[in-house]
Every structure is written in C-alpha cells, then in structure tokens.
Amino acid sequence: MTQERRKANRMIIDVKIKLNSVRNNKDVTNLKQEEFEVEAVNLSKDGLAFESEEKLELNTFYDTTVSLWTKEKFQSVIEIVRIEKASDENKKLYGCRFVGIMPADQLKIQIFEMLNDRSIKN
C-alpha cells in the first residue's frame, strides 16, 4: 500500500464543476470542447478530485470555479497530479492540486469542512 501524502483532510462532495483548459506547453488539443463539466467527488484546502470521461493528461492546468453548498464560490487553477481508474469504467478519477489559491478561499474550504463534517480521515 502506498503512503498517504496528503497534508489536509478531504471532504466528500457531490457537485459538478466546470473546467476550462489553460493553454500551456502541454498538448490539450484532445479535448472534446474548451469548457466541460466534471463530477467533483472530494475536496480539501489543497486540492480536489473529480471523475470525467474526458482524457486529460498529467501536469496540465485548468481554470475552475468551485461552488460549496454554503453558496460560497471560489476560482482557482488546478493541476492534474494523479490519474486512477474510477468506479465507472468509462471514466477516470483525477486528483488535482490548487495552484495559487487565495488564503481566503482556503479558509472557506476549512469552514465548509467544519460545518459539513464529511471528511475522509487520512
């Protein structure tokens, strides 16, 4: 079994978020569309995980807006850092880290965690 590298607790979430590709040195031309929706499955102050049928590459970046059930929203760039099989064989599970997230937005996530209490213990 691999050692857990996360520093923050993850919370189970069930929301759809939109991703927009950020043009960079990686080839993201295989996307079906510039903007697409994914199913977020967990969230922490450092990143999130989502499932998608899109074929995404490691170390690619995407703009996203995340909406919490408290109606709080925040925007961040995410980087794909992990790809695994999802429970649905047509999808992949993507692990992402937030790039340049504002401290105030990390605080929103921590408050959401305290109110929600659906965290996954590391």
C-alpha positions in Angstrom: 0.0 0.0 0.0 1.3 3.5 -0.8 1.9 6.0 1.9 -0.7 8.9 2.0 1.0 12.2 1.0 -1.9 14.5 1.7 -1.5 17.2 4.4 -5.2 18.1 4.6 -8.4 16.2 5.2 -10.5 15.6 2.2 -14.3 16.0 2.3 -16.8 14.0 0.3 -18.7 16.3 -2.1 -21.1 15.7 -4.8 -21.1 18.7 -7.1 -20.5 19.4 -10.8 -17.8 22.0 -11.7 -16.8 23.5 -15.0 -13.2 23.3 -16.2 -11.6 25.5 -18.9 -8.3 24.4 -20.3 -5.4 26.7 -19.7 -3.2 26.8 -22.8 0.4 25.9 -21.8 3.3 23.9 -23.0 1.3 20.6 -22.7 -0.9 19.5 -25.6 -4.6 19.7 -24.6 -5.9 19.5 -28.1 -7.5 16.1 -27.5 -10.4 17.7 -25.5 -13.9 17.4 -27.0 -14.6 21.0 -26.0 -12.8 24.1 -24.4 -15.2 24.1 -21.4 -16.5 20.9 -19.9 -18.3 19.8 -16.7 -16.9 17.2 -14.3 -18.2 15.5 -11.2 -16.2 16.5 -8.1 -16.0 13.8 -5.5 -13.8 15.2 -2.8 -12.2 18.5 -1.7 -9.6 19.7 0.6 -7.9 23.1 1.1 -5.1 21.9 -1.1 -6.9 20.3 -4.0 -9.8 18.2 -5.3 -10.7 15.0 -7.1 -13.2 14.6 -9.9 -14.4 12.0 -12.3 -14.7 12.5 -16.0 -14.9 10.8 -19.4 -12.5 13.4 -20.8 -9.0 12.1 -21.5 -6.8 14.5 -19.5 -3.0 14.5 -19.1 -0.8 14.7 -16.1 0.6 18.1 -15.3 -2.0 20.0 -17.3 -3.8 23.0 -15.9 -7.4 24.1 -15.9 -9.4 27.1 -14.7 -12.3 26.2 -12.4 -14.9 27.7 -10.2 -16.0 25.6 -7.2 -19.3 26.2 -5.5 -19.8 25.0 -2.0 -23.2 24.2 -0.5 -23.0 27.4 1.5 -23.3 29.2 -1.8 -19.6 30.3 -1.4 -17.7 30.1 -4.6 -14.0 30.4 -5.4 -11.9 30.3 -8.5 -8.6 28.6 -8.9 -6.3 27.0 -11.4 -5.9 23.3 -10.8 -3.1 20.9 -11.9 -3.7 17.3 -12.7 -1.3 15.4 -10.4 -2.9 11.9 -10.3 -4.9 9.7 -12.6 -6.7 6.5 -11.5 -9.5 4.2 -12.6 -12.9 5.3 -11.4 -15.7 3.1 -10.3 -17.4 3.7 -13.7 -15.2 2.0 -16.3 -15.9 4.8 -18.8 -14.4 7.4 -16.5 -11.1 8.2 -14.8 -10.6 9.7 -11.3 -8.3 12.8 -11.5 -6.5 14.1 -8.4 -5.7 17.8 -8.6 -3.9 20.4 -6.6 -4.9 24.0 -6.4 -2.3 26.4 -7.9 -2.2 29.9 -6.5 -5.4 29.5 -4.4 -6.1 32.6 -2.2 -5.7 32.1 1.6 -9.3 33.4 2.0 -10.5 30.7 -0.3 -8.6 28.0 1.7 -10.4 29.4 4.8 -13.8 29.0 3.0 -12.9 25.3 2.5 -11.9 24.9 6.1 -15.1 26.5 7.3 -17.1 24.3 4.9 -15.2 21.3 6.4 -16.2 22.3 10.0 -19.8 22.8 9.0 -20.0 19.7 6.9 -18.2 17.0 8.9 -18.0 14.6 6.0 -14.2 14.5 5.9 -12.3 11.4 4.9 -9.7 10.7 7.5 -6.2 10.3 6.1 
